[in-house]
Every structure is written in structure tokens, then in C-alpha cells.
Amino acid sequence: MDIRSEKPEDLEAVRNVNIAAFGRENEANLVDSLRGIGPTFSFVAVQSDRIVGHLFFSLVAVEGKCSRHLSILGLAPVAVLPKYQRQGIGTLLIRQGLKECGRSGFHAVVVLGHPDFYPRFGFIPASRKSLKCEYDVPDEAFMVLELESGALQDCSGTVKYRSEFSLCE
Ligand SMILES: CC(C)(COP(=O)(O)OP(=O)(O)OC[C@H]1O[C@@H](n2cnc3c(N)ncnc32)[C@H](O)[C@@H]1OP(=O)(O)O)[C@@H](O)C(=O)NCCC(=O)NCCS
């Protein structure tokens, strides 16, 4: 299993992974619409020359009070082809992806997702860091991970995703 950054020739396969994993086109369209807008990270999992997983990060904004400028990413979407799920591929993608985001100097990552899955990577409810989601979601489903320890200490507010995320409502 190889985890690497997406290449231009991967776009069709990445689309197909998202469509197959989510059973609809919304997430694939979201990724296509966000590529190239601000900093984004797109990673693929490759097995035997086939793209079987995909992970995407894009910039979010905090509307509130922060004592300094913070660069925060939203993790979404993450997708693994149905036949390849529950074999550790999603975990590997997320671990590698988070490492790269940290290396690139981002301060934190938020995710809206299953509270049984993301804490294994260090995510905690964002409310514990005084951050809330702009969407009406259960408290434990909106999580944050500091990539730089203490980065969120003097920051509070509402996390805003780009308007393109309305494609996935
Ligand atoms: C979520 C997803 C990317 C995980 O990838 P994966 O390769 O199957 O994950 P792994 O094999 O690394 O880890 C499996 C773990 O994730 C958990 N998990 C996966 N999807 C889950 C979900 N939708 N709800 C709850 N837990 C989930 C499994 O319970 C399992 O936990 P365990 O290790 O305690 O048994 C994949 O299942 C997928 O593509 N799902 C459809 C798309 C989706 O819902 N994406 C997430 C929202 S953005």
C-alpha cells in the first residue's frame, strides 16, 4: 500500500473512489470544485497500481476571536472503495495526511465525522477548544486536532467551511 499526493492523472480515479464510497456524486463534485482554491491537500492510497482510497483537506476559517492568525484545515472527504474498506487503508491515509499537514505548518485540523473513528488519531470534540461548527450537528461529531501543541489556546469561535460544502448537505 502506497500513500502519496494526488497527481493530475489521478483525477478520474479519485472521482470514482468518492462516488463508489459515498454512493453519490456530491463528494466527488466537492473535491473537484475545491481543487486549486487556497491551500488544499489531496492524497491517494494505491494498491497494485490502483487508486483505492482518497483523502482531502481544505482551508477553513474561524469566525471569532483568535490571538493570532491560525491556518486550520478541514478533513473531508475521506473515501475508500467499498471492497477495500475495513483493511486499515482509511487509517493509513489519515495518519499520513495529518503528518504532511503538520509538516507544512498548519496549526490544526477539524473534522465532522463519526466520533468512534476519529479520536484514534487524536481528535477531540472541538467544543473542548471553544470551537463550534457552523452546521447544527451533535457536539461529539465535530472534532479538532491540534497539529501544533497549544495552538488553539487563545482561539474561540465558529468554524466556517467554504461555501462549496453546501454541495454535500
Ligand atoms: C470511513 C472510511 C474512509 C474508513 O476507511 P477504512 O479503510 O474502511 O477504515 P479502516 O479500515 O482504516 O478503519 C476501520 C475502522 O473505521 C470504522 N469506521 C469506518 N467507517 C465508519 C463509519 N461510517 N462509522 C463508524 N465507524 C466507521 C470501523 O468501525 C473500523 O473501526 P475498528 O478499527 O474499531 O473496527 C471508509 O469506510 C469509507 O470510505 N466509508 C464511506 C465514506 C465515508 O463515510 N467517509 C467518511 C465521511 S467523510
The ligand as an SDF file (V2000), in Angstrom:
LIG
                    3D

 48 50  0  0  0  0  0  0  0  0999 V2000
  -14.7250    5.8950    6.5050 C   0  0  0  0  0  0  0  0  0  0  0  0
  -13.7580    5.1340    5.6100 C   0  0  0  0  0  0  0  0  0  0  0  0
  -12.9340    6.0910    4.7840 C   0  0  0  0  0  0  0  0  0  0  0  0
  -12.8100    4.3170    6.5030 C   0  0  0  0  0  0  0  0  0  0  0  0
  -11.8670    3.6860    5.7080 O   0  0  0  0  0  0  0  0  0  0  0  0
  -11.4430    2.1760    6.0170 P   0  0  0  0  0  0  0  0  0  0  0  0
  -10.2880    1.8590    5.1670 O   0  0  0  0  0  0  0  0  0  0  0  0
  -12.6430    1.3260    5.9010 O   0  0  0  0  0  0  0  0  0  0  0  0
  -11.0350    2.3450    7.5450 O   0  0  0  0  0  0  0  0  0  0  0  0
  -10.0360    1.4420    8.3770 P   0  0  0  0  0  0  0  0  0  0  0  0
  -10.0720    0.0400    7.8690 O   0  0  0  0  0  0  0  0  0  0  0  0
   -8.7330    2.1210    8.4710 O   0  0  0  0  0  0  0  0  0  0  0  0
  -10.6950    1.5520    9.8030 O   0  0  0  0  0  0  0  0  0  0  0  0
  -11.8990    0.8930   10.0140 C   0  0  0  0  0  0  0  0  0  0  0  0
  -12.4640    1.4630   11.2560 C   0  0  0  0  0  0  0  0  0  0  0  0
  -13.2690    2.5720   10.9250 O   0  0  0  0  0  0  0  0  0  0  0  0
  -14.5440    2.4120   11.4780 C   0  0  0  0  0  0  0  0  0  0  0  0
  -15.4660    3.0090   10.5540 N   0  0  0  0  0  0  0  0  0  0  0  0
  -15.3340    3.1210    9.2430 C   0  0  0  0  0  0  0  0  0  0  0  0
  -16.3910    3.7700    8.7390 N   0  0  0  0  0  0  0  0  0  0  0  0
  -17.1700    4.0820    9.7530 C   0  0  0  0  0  0  0  0  0  0  0  0
  -18.3920    4.7500    9.8600 C   0  0  0  0  0  0  0  0  0  0  0  0
  -19.0410    5.2530    8.7890 N   0  0  0  0  0  0  0  0  0  0  0  0
  -18.9200    4.8600   11.0580 N   0  0  0  0  0  0  0  0  0  0  0  0
  -18.2760    4.3570   12.1350 C   0  0  0  0  0  0  0  0  0  0  0  0
  -17.1130    3.7340   12.0990 N   0  0  0  0  0  0  0  0  0  0  0  0
  -16.5750    3.5940   10.9170 C   0  0  0  0  0  0  0  0  0  0  0  0
  -14.7340    0.9380   11.5810 C   0  0  0  0  0  0  0  0  0  0  0  0
  -15.6290    0.6450   12.6030 O   0  0  0  0  0  0  0  0  0  0  0  0
  -13.3630    0.4570   11.9320 C   0  0  0  0  0  0  0  0  0  0  0  0
  -13.1720    0.5660   13.3070 O   0  0  0  0  0  0  0  0  0  0  0  0
  -12.4150   -0.5470   14.1300 P   0  0  0  0  0  0  0  0  0  0  0  0
  -10.9860   -0.4440   13.6790 O   0  0  0  0  0  0  0  0  0  0  0  0
  -12.5960   -0.1300   15.5270 O   0  0  0  0  0  0  0  0  0  0  0  0
  -13.0860   -1.8080   13.7450 O   0  0  0  0  0  0  0  0  0  0  0  0
  -14.4820    4.1490    4.6440 C   0  0  0  0  0  0  0  0  0  0  0  0
  -15.2100    3.2340    5.4170 O   0  0  0  0  0  0  0  0  0  0  0  0
  -15.3920    4.8240    3.6480 C   0  0  0  0  0  0  0  0  0  0  0  0
  -14.9720    5.1660    2.5590 O   0  0  0  0  0  0  0  0  0  0  0  0
  -16.6750    4.9860    4.0130 N   0  0  0  0  0  0  0  0  0  0  0  0
  -17.6340    5.6220    3.1240 C   0  0  0  0  0  0  0  0  0  0  0  0
  -17.3860    7.0830    3.0020 C   0  0  0  0  0  0  0  0  0  0  0  0
  -17.4480    7.7910    4.3420 C   0  0  0  0  0  0  0  0  0  0  0  0
  -18.3960    7.6290    5.1110 O   0  0  0  0  0  0  0  0  0  0  0  0
  -16.4220    8.6260    4.6260 N   0  0  0  0  0  0  0  0  0  0  0  0
  -16.3040    9.2990    5.8940 C   0  0  0  0  0  0  0  0  0  0  0  0
  -17.0560   10.5570    5.9350 C   0  0  0  0  0  0  0  0  0  0  0  0
  -16.1870   11.9050    5.1840 S   0  0  0  0  0  0  0  0  0  0  0  0
  1  2  1  0
  2  3  1  0
  2  4  1  0
  2 36  1  0
  4  5  1  0
  5  6  1  0
  6  7  2  0
  6  8  1  0
  6  9  1  0
  9 10  1  0
 10 11  2  0
 10 12  1  0
 10 13  1  0
 13 14  1  0
 14 15  1  0
 15 16  1  0
 15 30  1  0
 16 17  1  0
 17 18  1  0
 17 28  1  0
 18 19  1  0
 18 27  1  0
 19 20  2  0
 20 21  1  0
 21 22  1  0
 21 27  2  0
 22 23  1  0
 22 24  2  0
 24 25  1  0
 25 26  2  0
 26 27  1  0
 28 29  1  0
 28 30  1  0
 30 31  1  0
 31 32  1  0
 32 33  2  0
 32 34  1  0
 32 35  1  0
 36 37  1  0
 36 38  1  0
 38 39  2  0
 38 40  1  0
 40 41  1  0
 41 42  1  0
 42 43  1  0
 43 44  2  0
 43 45  1  0
 45 46  1  0
 46 47  1  0
 47 48  1  0
M  END
$$$$
